[in-house]
Amino acid sequence: MSEVAKPIVILLADDDEEDRMLAADALEESRVVNDLRFVEDGDELLDYLYRRGRYSDPDAAPTPGLILLDLNMPKKDGREALREIKADPDLRRIPIVVLTTSKAEEDIYRTYDLGANSFITKPVSFDGLVAVMRDLGRYWIEIVELPPDRLV
């Protein structure tokens, strides 16, 4: 008897409130029903992953199966957070999809060098974002075999 896969938690790190709400709406519109959590910068992302401060309760910070990461955030930006996450043996297996407005070749090369699993430039239209979220959901949730969930 096979186990029914528990939907993964998707953690979106983005400082722009409108972008966070658009992403949530786009996931809903694309029928991706996973638990979506938000953090606003790289410091908060690492607090979440290491369960520090307001994220110390595991129920408040379930281990994500996928991180959607904006690069340009205040405090610790996405590049710095990506470097730290991929350097940590307990965190580096969490897939990270860079979802950013940047189209700079340097950002593309650098984020892959740092261990990003994918680099996607944010679409300018809501319909484009819905299509990206649908495809992300299909790929990362339905197709890819992710490492089993474990506590950080």
Summary of the structure (lengths in Angstrom):
residues: 152
radius of gyration: 14.6
end to end distance: 28.4
largest distance: 47.9
contacts: 450
relative contact order: 0.19
helix: 41%
strand: 16%
